[in-house]
């Protein structure tokens, strides 16, 4: 809760003090956990090949920071373990992965 008053000045007269203003901030600055499974990619930054751990991904998409789809990897038989991104230009990208249970996870990474 933040309380504040203001003094309004007219020329050289005494200030007119306003009624207290109260702001109640009701929002969380924490990070929500959507399950125990966390997706980790390494190395980050990468020169090209990244390794995925933690999540059993069957679908992975690489997006530019403005949301443009750049690369898609799918596997129907086994989880995706590595992705070769050596064809990407240097920059920062998002890797969005989907596991077999339908959960989606997103990680930001840098390509050197």
N, C-alpha and C positions, 0 to 999 in steps of 0.2 A: 504494500500500500504506500503510495506516494502522496503527500499532502503539500500544498503550496498556496501562498498568498501573493498578490501582486500589489504594487503601489503605483497608481496612475498619477502622473504629475501634469498640472496645467499651469503653465508659465512659472511663476515663483511662489505659488501657493503651496500649502501643505499637501502631501499626497493623499489621494483617496484610496483607502485600503479595501481590496475586494474581499468577498467571502472566500473562505478556504475552498480550494478545489482539491478533490480527492480522486486519484486514479488507482483503481485496483487492477493489477496485472494478474490475469488468470490464465497463464499459459506455461507449458513446460519447455524447458530448454534441454531436456534429456533426449537420448536416442532410444527409440523403441526397438526391442528385440522381438523378432517375429519367429523365433524358434531357436533351438540350440545349434542348428547347423549354420556355419559361417563359411562363406567362400573366400579363399585366399589365393591370390595369384603371385607368382614370383618367377624370375626376378622382376622387380619394379623399381626403377625403370628397366626396360628391356631393349635388347638389340633386335629381337625378332620372335624367338620362341618363348612362350610363357607356359608355365605349369600350373594347373588348377588343383587345389586340394580343399578338403573339407566338405564340399557339396558334391553329390552324385549327379552331375549335370548331364542331361541328355540333349540340351539345346543351348547354344551360346551365340550371342550376337554382339558384334562390335559396332558401336555407334560413335559418331563425332559428337562433340559437345553441344552442337545445335540439333542433335537428334537424327541426323542422316545415317541410314543403315549402310555400313561399309563391308561387313563380312558376316557370314552365317556358317555355323558348324552344327551338324546334327548327327546323333548316333542312336540307332534303335536297339543295338545289342549290348553295348557296354558304356559306362560313363566316359565322358570326354576328359582326358588327362592332360593333353598338351594341344596348343594351337600355334601354328606358324604364322606370325604376323609380319614377317620380314618385308612384305610388299607394301606396308603402310608407310606413309611419309612420317617424318619425325613430328611429334606433337602429343597432346593429351587426349585420351579417348575413354569411353565407358565400355565395360564388358558387362553385358546383361546375361545372366544364366538362368535356366529353368531346370529344376530337378524333376524326377519322375513323379513326385507327389504334387507337382504343380506350383510349388513355391518359386518365386523369382527373387534373385539377388543381383545387386549391381555394385561393381567396383570400378573405381577410376584408376587408370594406369597411364604411364608415359612411355612412348616409343622414342628411342634415341636415334 
